[in-house]
Amino acid sequence: MTNTISLVRHRVADFDAWKKIYDGFAPIQTEHGVLGHQVLRSIENPNDVIVTHTFDSPEAAKAFFAIPELKEAMSQAGVDADSVQISYFDEVEAGTLVGV
């Protein structure tokens, strides 16, 4: 089975305030099919954030991003709505390189 990875890039008003709300949203993520996540923060601009989420299908990923609770949480977290970019990818390979 191939996983679907969403990549979300956006600017936030304050990373620490955003992260608190993001962390509190975890139960809703789980309820709506998020299997895993990764949060990346720009070195040059700490309020430029990339978040990846893993889903079991493209349909699950797209359904998650359509829930009204997500849009509300993003607004409360200080996400600049005009900066939001969402892309979907099929996971082709993942792993850890040890001793190469």
C-alpha positions in Angstrom: 0.0 0.0 0.0 1.3 3.4 -0.9 0.8 6.3 1.5 -0.2 9.8 0.5 1.8 12.6 1.9 0.4 16.2 2.1 2.9 19.0 2.1 1.5 22.3 3.6 3.5 25.5 3.5 2.3 28.6 5.2 3.3 31.7 7.2 2.2 32.1 10.7 2.1 35.3 12.9 3.9 33.6 15.8 5.4 30.1 15.6 5.1 29.3 19.3 1.4 30.4 19.4 0.8 28.4 16.2 2.5 25.3 17.5 0.4 25.2 20.7 -2.8 25.2 18.7 -1.3 22.7 16.2 -0.4 20.3 19.0 -3.9 20.6 20.5 -5.4 19.6 17.2 -3.8 16.2 17.2 -6.9 14.3 18.3 -8.9 15.7 15.4 -6.0 14.8 13.0 -6.1 11.2 14.2 -9.9 11.1 13.9 -9.7 12.3 10.3 -7.0 9.9 9.1 -3.7 11.5 9.8 -1.2 8.6 10.4 1.9 10.7 11.0 3.3 14.2 10.7 6.4 16.3 10.5 6.8 20.0 11.3 9.6 22.0 9.6 10.5 25.6 10.5 12.6 27.8 8.2 16.0 28.7 9.4 15.8 32.1 7.7 12.2 32.9 8.8 11.0 31.1 11.9 7.4 31.9 10.9 7.6 30.1 7.6 6.4 26.6 8.3 6.1 23.4 6.4 4.0 20.5 7.7 3.7 17.1 6.2 0.9 14.6 7.0 0.8 11.0 6.1 -2.5 9.4 5.0 -3.5 6.0 3.6 -5.0 7.5 0.4 -5.4 10.7 -1.6 -9.1 10.7 -0.8 -8.4 10.7 3.0 -5.9 13.5 2.6 -8.2 15.7 0.6 -11.1 15.0 3.0 -9.0 16.1 6.0 -8.2 19.5 4.4 -11.9 20.1 3.7 -13.0 19.8 7.3 -14.3 23.1 8.7 -12.5 22.5 12.1 -9.1 22.7 10.3 -9.8 26.1 8.7 -11.0 27.4 12.0 -8.0 26.1 13.9 -5.6 27.6 11.3 -7.3 31.0 11.6 -7.1 30.9 15.4 -3.4 29.8 15.1 -2.5 32.9 13.1 -2.0 31.3 9.8 -1.8 33.8 6.9 -4.6 32.3 4.7 -3.1 33.8 1.5 0.2 32.0 2.1 -1.3 28.4 2.4 0.0 26.0 -0.3 -1.1 22.4 -0.1 0.4 19.7 -2.4 -0.2 15.9 -2.4 2.4 13.2 -3.1 2.6 9.5 -3.4 5.2 8.1 -1.0 7.7 6.2 -3.2 10.3 5.3 -0.7 11.2 6.1 2.9 14.1 5.0 5.1 17.1 5.8 7.2 20.6 5.6 5.9 22.8 4.1 8.5 26.4 3.2 8.0 26.5 4.2 4.3 
